[in-house]
Amino acid sequence: MSDIVIISGSPSDTSKTKKVLDYLGTILEQEGLSIKHISVRDVSKDVLFEGKYDSPEIHDLATLIQDAKGVIIGSPVYKSAYSGVLKTLIDLLPQDVLKHKPVLPLMTGGSEAHLLALEYTLKPLLASLKAHNLKGLYFVDAQIDKQGEIPIIDEDTLKRTKKQLYYFIKLAK
């Protein structure tokens, strides 16, 4: 069992979203929490495409999420919303998979023009799964360096991120 499950909704293995999620996982591990990273890329294409909600793969994933103390979920912005493959995965999970669980939503986008995608798309989706949504984090591309050890290069954004993360940790313990 993992204390925290981190879900990447990015179809790219080298995305800025994944880089930020990996960094948050490192901080959580430094705080003594066990982490399990999951990517939509880890779920077989057949399960996703054919909607196999009753597959062992989806059952195992749902159990992992339900047993966790908290979840961090991130997605890049695509067409003013979260990624379609993330939605496909979420559609296969049980309706109450996040019931009463603290969830920190995170999105990355090319500009501040997509900031409301977090509030109007991802957070309502998570609420439909009965998550205890936290404020959430939104990053623009200019705030992230995929090459750096600490990918969040803007100091104010890094402070805001750590504040939200430590609030999440407090709820998840």
PASEBA-1860 file (N, C-alpha, C; in nm, 3 decimals):
! residues 173
1> MSDIVIIS> 0.084/-0.118/0.000/0.000/0.000/0.000/0.089/0.125/0.000 ~ 0.049/0.222/-0.078/0.121/0.349/-0.084/0.041/0.454/-0.010 ~ 0.112/0.544/0.058/0.043/0.654/0.125/-0.022/0.747/0.024 ~ 0.053/0.779/-0.083/0.007/0.875/-0.182/0.018/0.814/-0.321 ~ -0.087/0.829/-0.400/-0.085/0.789/-0.540/-0.078/0.916/-0.623 ~ 0.017/0.920/-0.715/0.033/1.034/-0.805/-0.001/0.987/-0.945 ~ -0.101/1.050/-1.004/-0.150/1.009/-1.136/-0.116/1.116/-1.239 ~ -0.046/1.075/-1.343/-0.015/1.166/-1.454/-0.110/1.137/-1.568
9> GSPSDTSK> -0.183/1.241/-1.609/-0.275/1.229/-1.721/-0.214/1.270/-1.852 ~ -0.082/1.281/-1.856/-0.016/1.321/-1.978/0.017/1.199/-2.063 ~ -0.016/1.204/-2.191/0.021/1.093/-2.278/0.169/1.093/-2.316 ~ 0.242/1.197/-2.277/0.385/1.208/-2.307/0.467/1.171/-2.184 ~ 0.568/1.090/-2.205/0.654/1.049/-2.094/0.754/1.158/-2.056 ~ 0.768/1.259/-2.139/0.864/1.366/-2.111/0.794/1.501/-2.089 ~ 0.671/1.497/-2.043/0.593/1.620/-2.029/0.634/1.703/-1.908 ~ 0.600/1.829/-1.912/0.622/1.918/-1.798/0.535/1.875/-1.681
17> TKKVLDYL> 0.416/1.829/-1.710/0.326/1.779/-1.604/0.393/1.667/-1.527 ~ 0.446/1.570/-1.598/0.512/1.456/-1.534/0.633/1.502/-1.453 ~ 0.708/1.596/-1.507/0.827/1.646/-1.436/0.787/1.709/-1.302 ~ 0.681/1.789/-1.302/0.635/1.852/-1.177/0.582/1.745/-1.081 ~ 0.505/1.650/-1.132/0.453/1.543/-1.046/0.566/1.460/-0.984 ~ 0.667/1.431/-1.061/0.783/1.357/-1.008/0.851/1.436/-0.897 ~ 0.864/1.566/-0.917/0.925/1.652/-0.815/0.842/1.652/-0.686 ~ 0.710/1.662/-0.699/0.625/1.659/-0.580/0.639/1.525/-0.508
25> GTILEQEG> 0.652/1.418/-0.585/0.673/1.286/-0.526/0.801/1.279/-0.446 ~ 0.906/1.343/-0.496/1.033/1.348/-0.424/1.018/1.419/-0.290 ~ 0.947/1.529/-0.289/0.923/1.602/-0.163/0.844/1.515/-0.067 ~ 0.741/1.448/-0.116/0.660/1.361/-0.030/0.743/1.249/0.030 ~ 0.831/1.191/-0.050/0.919/1.085/0.002/1.014/1.139/0.109 ~ 1.061/1.261/0.090/1.148/1.323/0.191/1.072/1.346/0.321 ~ 0.940/1.357/0.311/0.856/1.375/0.430/0.814/1.240/0.490 ~ 0.869/1.132/0.438/0.844/0.999/0.494/0.721/0.928/0.441
33> LSIKHISV> 0.663/0.977/0.333/0.545/0.912/0.275/0.587/0.819/0.162 ~ 0.517/0.708/0.150/0.543/0.618/0.038/0.458/0.662/-0.081 ~ 0.516/0.652/-0.198/0.456/0.706/-0.319/0.442/0.597/-0.424 ~ 0.334/0.604/-0.499/0.317/0.520/-0.618/0.280/0.613/-0.733 ~ 0.365/0.616/-0.835/0.339/0.694/-0.955/0.264/0.609/-1.055 ~ 0.160/0.665/-1.112/0.083/0.598/-1.216/0.071/0.697/-1.332 ~ 0.086/0.647/-1.451/0.066/0.728/-1.570/-0.043/0.664/-1.654 ~ -0.116/0.747/-1.726/-0.214/0.690/-1.819/-0.143/0.600/-1.920
41> RDVSKDVL> -0.014/0.626/-1.938/0.066/0.544/-2.029/0.086/0.401/-1.975 ~ 0.067/0.382/-1.844/0.085/0.251/-1.783/-0.035/0.158/-1.806 ~ -0.148/0.215/-1.840/-0.270/0.137/-1.860/-0.274/0.090/-2.005 ~ -0.304/-0.038/-2.023/-0.300/-0.092/-2.159/-0.401/-0.021/-2.249 ~ -0.362/-0.003/-2.372/-0.447/0.065/-2.470/-0.578/-0.008/-2.491 ~ -0.573/-0.141/-2.488/-0.696/-0.219/-2.507/-0.796/-0.192/-2.396 ~ -0.747/-0.186/-2.273/-0.836/-0.159/-2.159/-0.901/-0.021/-2.174 ~ -0.820/0.077/-2.210/-0.872/0.213/-2.226/-0.968/0.224/-2.344
49> FEGKYDSP> -0.924/0.177/-2.459/-1.002/0.195/-2.581/-1.132/0.115/-2.579 ~ -1.127/-0.003/-2.521/-1.246/-0.089/-2.519/-1.330/-0.069/-2.393 ~ -1.290/0.022/-2.306/-1.369/0.053/-2.187/-1.385/-0.065/-2.092 ~ -1.279/-0.136/-2.070/-1.284/-0.257/-1.986/-1.277/-0.220/-1.838 ~ -1.387/-0.165/-1.788/-1.394/-0.121/-1.648/-1.383/-0.238/-1.551 ~ -1.412/-0.360/-1.597/-1.407/-0.476/-1.509/-1.277/-0.556/-1.525 ~ -1.178/-0.498/-1.590/-1.051/-0.567/-1.608/-0.973/-0.572/-1.476 ~ -0.889/-0.674/-1.460/-0.803/-0.679/-1.341/-0.715/-0.556/-1.328
57> EIHDLATL> -0.670/-0.501/-1.439/-0.584/-0.383/-1.438/-0.656/-0.263/-1.374 ~ -0.780/-0.241/-1.412/-0.858/-0.130/-1.356/-0.894/-0.161/-1.210 ~ -0.925/-0.285/-1.181/-0.955/-0.323/-1.042/-0.835/-0.296/-0.951 ~ -0.717/-0.336/-0.995/-0.595/-0.314/-0.916/-0.568/-0.165/-0.897 ~ -0.586/-0.089/-1.002/-0.565/0.056/-0.996/-0.664/0.121/-0.900 ~ -0.791/0.080/-0.908/-0.893/0.135/-0.818/-0.861/0.100/-0.672 ~ -0.817/-0.021/-0.647/-0.782/-0.062/-0.512/-0.664/0.020/-0.460 ~ -0.564/0.040/-0.543/-0.448/0.121/-0.506/-0.492/0.262/-0.466
65> IQDAKGVI> -0.578/0.322/-0.545/-0.627/0.457/-0.518/-0.711/0.459/-0.391 ~ -0.802/0.364/-0.376/-0.889/0.360/-0.259/-0.811/0.338/-0.130 ~ -0.702/0.264/-0.136/-0.623/0.235/-0.016/-0.526/0.347/0.021 ~ -0.503/0.440/-0.071/-0.410/0.550/-0.046/-0.471/0.652/0.050 ~ -0.385/0.726/0.117/-0.430/0.832/0.207/-0.461/0.960/0.132 ~ -0.405/0.974/0.012/-0.429/1.092/-0.070/-0.384/1.068/-0.212 ~ -0.432/1.156/-0.302/-0.401/1.143/-0.443/-0.363/1.280/-0.498 ~ -0.260/1.281/-0.581/-0.226/1.399/-0.659/-0.249/1.360/-0.804
73> IGSPVYKS> -0.322/1.442/-0.876/-0.353/1.411/-1.015/-0.321/1.531/-1.102 ~ -0.249/1.507/-1.210/-0.208/1.617/-1.296/-0.233/1.588/-1.442 ~ -0.257/1.697/-1.516/-0.278/1.685/-1.659/-0.233/1.812/-1.729 ~ -0.182/1.798/-1.850/-0.163/1.917/-1.931/-0.300/1.964/-1.981 ~ -0.307/2.090/-2.018/-0.431/2.143/-2.076/-0.432/2.109/-2.224 ~ -0.540/2.046/-2.268/-0.565/2.019/-2.409/-0.703/2.073/-2.443 ~ -0.711/2.163/-2.538/-0.840/2.218/-2.581/-0.922/2.267/-2.463 ~ -0.857/2.339/-2.373/-0.919/2.402/-2.256/-0.971/2.302/-2.153
81> AYSGVLKT> -0.915/2.183/-2.149/-0.957/2.082/-2.051/-0.840/1.989/-2.022 ~ -0.863/1.888/-1.938/-0.764/1.784/-1.909/-0.752/1.694/-2.032 ~ -0.653/1.608/-2.032/-0.631/1.520/-2.147/-0.745/1.419/-2.163 ~ -0.774/1.386/-2.286/-0.880/1.289/-2.314/-0.849/1.152/-2.259 ~ -0.722/1.114/-2.261/-0.686/0.982/-2.211/-0.703/0.976/-2.059 ~ -0.683/1.087/-1.989/-0.711/1.090/-1.845/-0.861/1.070/-1.820 ~ -0.942/1.138/-1.899/-1.088/1.122/-1.885/-1.129/0.978/-1.911 ~ -1.069/0.916/-2.011/-1.099/0.777/-2.042/-1.067/0.688/-1.923
89> LIDLLPQD> -0.951/0.709/-1.862/-0.914/0.630/-1.745/-1.012/0.653/-1.630 ~ -1.042/0.778/-1.603/-1.132/0.809/-1.492/-1.271/0.750/-1.515 ~ -1.315/0.748/-1.639/-1.445/0.688/-1.669/-1.452/0.540/-1.635 ~ -1.339/0.474/-1.629/-1.336/0.331/-1.599/-1.328/0.301/-1.450 ~ -1.297/0.401/-1.370/-1.284/0.380/-1.226/-1.421/0.385/-1.158 ~ -1.435/0.320/-1.043/-1.561/0.325/-0.970/-1.600/0.469/-0.934 ~ -1.730/0.495/-0.927/-1.781/0.629/-0.905/-1.733/0.691/-0.773 ~ -1.708/0.610/-0.673/-1.668/0.663/-0.542/-1.521/0.636/-0.510
97> VLKHKPVL> -1.439/0.620/-0.612/-1.298/0.582/-0.593/-1.222/0.684/-0.508 ~ -1.264/0.808/-0.508/-1.193/0.912/-0.432/-1.272/0.960/-0.309 ~ -1.369/0.884/-0.268/-1.459/0.925/-0.160/-1.382/0.967/-0.034 ~ -1.404/1.092/0.007/-1.345/1.151/0.127/-1.193/1.158/0.126 ~ -1.133/1.141/0.010/-0.987/1.138/0.000/-0.937/1.276/-0.041 ~ -0.835/1.330/0.027/-0.777/1.456/-0.019/-0.711/1.437/-0.156 ~ -0.745/1.526/-0.247/-0.691/1.519/-0.382/-0.637/1.657/-0.419 ~ -0.511/1.658/-0.461/-0.448/1.782/-0.507/-0.446/1.780/-0.659
105> PLMTGGSE> -0.532/1.861/-0.724/-0.531/1.866/-0.869/-0.426/1.963/-0.920 ~ -0.369/1.929/-1.035/-0.261/2.008/-1.092/-0.276/2.008/-1.244 ~ -0.256/2.124/-1.304/-0.257/2.133/-1.450/-0.143/2.220/-1.498 ~ -0.095/2.190/-1.618/0.007/2.271/-1.683/-0.047/2.317/-1.817 ~ -0.013/2.440/-1.853/-0.061/2.493/-1.980/0.035/2.593/-2.039 ~ 0.013/2.625/-2.164/0.101/2.715/-2.236/0.093/2.859/-2.189 ~ -0.022/2.898/-2.135/-0.038/3.036/-2.090/-0.142/3.044/-1.979 ~ -0.152/3.163/-1.921/-0.252/3.185/-1.816/-0.394/3.184/-1.872
113> AHLLALEY> -0.409/3.190/-2.002/-0.542/3.190/-2.064/-0.620/3.062/-2.031 ~ -0.548/2.955/-1.994/-0.614/2.828/-1.964/-0.626/2.799/-1.815 ~ -0.597/2.898/-1.735/-0.600/2.881/-1.590/-0.733/2.825/-1.540 ~ -0.843/2.869/-1.596/-0.973/2.824/-1.548/-1.005/2.679/-1.584 ~ -0.923/2.616/-1.667/-0.944/2.475/-1.697/-0.939/2.391/-1.569 ~ -0.855/2.432/-1.477/-0.846/2.363/-1.348/-0.979/2.369/-1.273 ~ -1.035/2.490/-1.266/-1.159/2.512/-1.190/-1.284/2.457/-1.259 ~ -1.286/2.465/-1.392/-1.409/2.431/-1.465/-1.408/2.294/-1.530
121> TLKPLLAS> -1.294/2.226/-1.529/-1.294/2.092/-1.587/-1.241/1.985/-1.490 ~ -1.115/1.999/-1.445/-1.056/1.893/-1.363/-1.120/1.883/-1.225 ~ -1.137/1.993/-1.156/-1.193/1.987/-1.020/-1.337/1.934/-1.019 ~ -1.424/1.974/-1.111/-1.558/1.913/-1.113/-1.555/1.763/-1.144 ~ -1.463/1.722/-1.230/-1.450/1.579/-1.260/-1.413/1.502/-1.132 ~ -1.317/1.553/-1.058/-1.276/1.488/-0.934/-1.387/1.491/-0.830 ~ -1.460/1.599/-0.824/-1.573/1.609/-0.731/-1.678/1.504/-0.762 ~ -1.695/1.471/-0.889/-1.794/1.369/-0.926/-1.753/1.232/-0.873
129> LKAHNLKG> -1.626/1.215/-0.844/-1.576/1.091/-0.784/-1.569/1.101/-0.632 ~ -1.630/1.208/-0.579/-1.643/1.233/-0.435/-1.511/1.269/-0.366 ~ -1.419/1.329/-0.442/-1.291/1.370/-0.386/-1.307/1.491/-0.295 ~ -1.216/1.502/-0.200/-1.201/1.623/-0.120/-1.098/1.707/-0.195 ~ -1.148/1.790/-0.288/-1.061/1.872/-0.373/-0.991/1.980/-0.293 ~ -0.863/1.992/-0.314/-0.788/2.105/-0.260/-0.787/2.217/-0.363 ~ -0.730/2.328/-0.324/-0.728/2.446/-0.410/-0.673/2.416/-0.550 ~ -0.566/2.342/-0.558/-0.510/2.305/-0.686/-0.396/2.395/-0.728
137> LYFVDAQI> -0.322/2.347/-0.828/-0.204/2.417/-0.878/-0.210/2.424/-1.030 ~ -0.178/2.542/-1.082/-0.171/2.560/-1.227/-0.035/2.622/-1.260 ~ 0.031/2.563/-1.359/0.163/2.611/-1.400/0.161/2.645/-1.548 ~ 0.221/2.758/-1.583/0.241/2.789/-1.724/0.379/2.738/-1.764 ~ 0.396/2.713/-1.891/0.521/2.655/-1.941/0.644/2.734/-1.897 ~ 0.632/2.866/-1.893/0.747/2.950/-1.858/0.793/2.931/-1.714 ~ 0.711/2.868/-1.630/0.746/2.845/-1.489/0.816/2.711/-1.468 ~ 0.830/2.632/-1.574/0.881/2.496/-1.561/1.003/2.476/-1.650
145> DKQGEIPI> 1.105/2.414/-1.592/1.224/2.376/-1.666/1.235/2.224/-1.657 ~ 1.213/2.154/-1.767/1.215/2.008/-1.766/1.354/1.951/-1.739 ~ 1.457/2.030/-1.753/1.594/1.980/-1.737/1.645/1.993/-1.593 ~ 1.587/2.083/-1.516/1.638/2.110/-1.382/1.596/2.009/-1.278 ~ 1.675/2.000/-1.172/1.642/1.911/-1.060/1.514/1.958/-0.992 ~ 1.502/2.089/-0.978/1.378/2.149/-0.928/1.313/2.214/-1.051 ~ 1.207/2.151/-1.103/1.152/2.198/-1.229/1.076/2.331/-1.222 ~ 1.033/2.369/-1.103/0.956/2.493/-1.087/1.056/2.605/-1.067
153> IDEDTLKR> 1.074/2.687/-1.169/1.182/2.786/-1.167/1.139/2.923/-1.115 ~ 1.012/2.949/-1.105/0.963/3.076/-1.052/0.951/3.063/-0.900 ~ 1.020/3.150/-0.826/1.024/3.140/-0.679/0.886/3.152/-0.615 ~ 0.804/3.247/-0.659/0.669/3.261/-0.601/0.584/3.138/-0.628 ~ 0.596/3.083/-0.747/0.521/2.963/-0.782/0.568/2.844/-0.699 ~ 0.698/2.835/-0.676/0.753/2.727/-0.594/0.703/2.738/-0.451 ~ 0.701/2.858/-0.395/0.648/2.878/-0.258/0.501/2.839/-0.250 ~ 0.422/2.882/-0.349/0.279/2.849/-0.351/0.259/2.698/-0.363
161> TKKQLYYF> 0.341/2.635/-0.444/0.333/2.490/-0.464/0.362/2.416/-0.334 ~ 0.470/2.455/-0.267/0.506/2.388/-0.142/0.400/2.411/-0.034 ~ 0.342/2.531/-0.030/0.235/2.559/0.066/0.117/2.465/0.044 ~ 0.075/2.449/-0.082/-0.035/2.359/-0.112/0.002/2.214/-0.082 ~ 0.125/2.177/-0.114/0.168/2.039/-0.092/0.171/2.006/0.057 ~ 0.221/2.097/0.140/0.226/2.070/0.283/0.087/2.070/0.347 ~ -0.004/2.146/0.292/-0.144/2.138/0.337/-0.201/2.001/0.299 ~ -0.173/1.956/0.180/-0.216/1.824/0.136/-0.159/1.715/0.226
169> IKLAK> -0.031/1.725/0.260/0.033/1.625/0.347/-0.038/1.620/0.482 ~ -0.069/1.737/0.536/-0.138/1.743/0.665/-0.273/1.671/0.660 ~ -0.346/1.686/0.551/-0.475/1.619/0.535/-0.460/1.468/0.512 ~ -0.352/1.430/0.446/-0.334/1.290/0.409/-0.276/1.204/0.521 ~ -0.220/1.266/0.623/-0.159/1.187/0.731/-0.260/1.133/0.828
END
